[in-house]
Amino acid sequence: MRDAPQVLSRAEIDAADRILKALKGLAPEEAERVLAHVQARLDEAEGGDVTFARGIAGPNGALDTCMKTWVDSGTAELFRRRAAMRKQNASACQRDCIYLLVHEKTYTLMVAEKALHDADAMDLREHLTGPFPARKFWGPGQ
């Protein structure tokens, strides 16, 4: 777990105490899963990525693995600012960073390429099949 912030307001201290009381008795792994679930819900409420509103799969399959890490507060703030400049939430920007490191393309670019590929495939199928002439009311095919 990361170090607690230096200064908390009274309301934040009370909230932290209630959270600790609610987590009391859980194994550390269980508490971590609960906190990760809560953080995911907060991220979603903050403005989740529209692409994932209904659990749509990514270009490489279903997005079913949560990856979290801890950084210092200054880096976190700069990261949030960079994400905001890209008009993304922190989760979408973190996902882009991971995909860029692994696949040398951002997730956003991969989704756009897949959409373009699918559109091209539809155009190609339409071109191959061509229009089907049909008689309307016993007239010539159009």
C-alpha positions in Angstrom: 0.0 0.0 0.0 1.1 3.6 -0.5 1.9 6.0 2.2 -1.1 8.1 3.5 -1.2 11.7 2.4 0.5 14.2 4.7 -2.6 16.2 5.6 -6.2 15.0 5.7 -9.3 17.0 6.5 -11.5 15.9 9.4 -14.1 14.5 6.9 -11.4 12.5 5.2 -10.1 11.2 8.5 -13.6 10.1 9.5 -14.1 8.4 6.1 -10.8 6.6 6.4 -11.8 5.4 9.9 -15.1 4.1 8.6 -13.4 2.3 5.7 -10.8 0.7 8.1 -13.7 -0.4 10.4 -15.5 -1.9 7.4 -12.4 -3.8 6.2 -11.6 -5.1 9.6 -11.5 -8.9 9.6 -10.8 -9.3 5.9 -7.6 -10.9 4.7 -5.1 -8.4 3.1 -5.8 -9.8 -0.4 -9.6 -9.5 0.2 -9.2 -5.9 1.5 -7.1 -5.0 -1.6 -9.7 -6.5 -3.9 -12.5 -4.5 -2.2 -10.5 -1.3 -2.4 -9.6 -1.9 -6.1 -13.3 -2.5 -6.8 -14.2 0.8 -5.0 -11.5 2.6 -6.9 -12.8 1.2 -10.2 -16.3 2.4 -9.4 -15.0 5.9 -8.5 -13.1 6.0 -11.7 -16.2 5.0 -13.6 -18.2 7.7 -11.9 -15.4 10.2 -12.7 -16.2 9.7 -16.3 -15.5 6.2 -17.6 -14.3 5.7 -21.2 -17.4 5.5 -23.4 -15.8 2.5 -25.2 -16.3 0.4 -22.1 -19.8 1.5 -21.1 -21.1 -2.1 -21.8 -17.9 -4.1 -21.5 -17.0 -4.1 -25.2 -14.0 -6.2 -26.0 -10.8 -4.6 -27.3 -8.9 -5.4 -30.5 -7.1 -8.3 -28.7 -10.1 -9.7 -26.9 -12.0 -9.0 -23.7 -10.5 -6.5 -21.3 -10.7 -8.6 -18.1 -7.5 -8.0 -16.2 -7.1 -5.0 -13.8 -3.6 -3.6 -13.5 -2.8 -1.2 -10.7 0.4 0.4 -9.4 1.5 3.0 -6.9 3.3 6.2 -7.7 4.2 9.4 -5.8 1.6 12.1 -5.5 3.5 14.5 -7.7 3.7 12.1 -10.6 0.1 11.1 -10.1 -1.0 14.7 -10.4 1.1 15.3 -13.5 -0.3 12.1 -15.0 -3.9 13.3 -14.4 -3.1 16.6 -16.0 -1.6 14.9 -19.0 -4.6 12.6 -19.3 -7.0 15.6 -19.0 -5.0 17.4 -21.8 -5.6 14.3 -24.0 -9.3 14.4 -23.0 -9.1 11.0 -21.3 -9.6 9.8 -17.8 -6.7 8.3 -15.9 -7.7 4.7 -16.6 -7.9 5.3 -20.4 -4.6 7.0 -20.4 -3.0 4.3 -18.3 -4.4 1.7 -20.7 -2.9 3.6 -23.6 0.5 3.7 -21.9 0.5 -0.1 -21.3 -0.6 -0.9 -24.8 2.1 1.6 -26.2 4.8 -0.2 -24.1 3.7 -3.7 -25.1 2.3 -3.3 -28.7 4.1 0.0 -29.7 0.6 1.4 -30.4 -1.8 3.1 -28.1 -5.1 1.3 -27.3 -7.0 4.2 -28.8 -5.1 3.8 -32.1 -5.7 0.1 -32.1 -9.4 0.6 -31.6 -9.4 3.1 -34.5 -7.5 0.8 -36.8 -9.9 -2.0 -36.0 -12.9 0.2 -36.7 -11.3 1.3 -40.0 -10.5 -2.3 -40.9 -14.1 -3.4 -40.2 -15.4 -0.5 -42.3 -13.1 -1.3 -45.2 -14.1 -5.0 -45.0 -17.8 -3.9 -45.3 -17.0 -1.7 -48.3 -15.1 -4.6 -49.9 -17.9 -7.0 -49.4 -20.4 -4.5 -50.8 -18.1 -4.0 -53.8 -17.7 -7.7 -54.4 -21.4 -8.4 -54.3 -22.5 -5.3 -56.1 -26.0 -4.1 -56.3 -28.7 -6.6 -57.0 -31.0 -5.5 -59.7 -34.6 -6.3 -59.1 -37.8 -5.7 -60.9 -40.2 -3.3 -59.3 -43.8 -3.7 -60.2 -43.0 -5.6 -63.4 -40.6 -2.9 -64.6 -37.0 -3.2 -65.7 -34.3 -4.0 -63.1 -32.7 -1.0 -61.5 
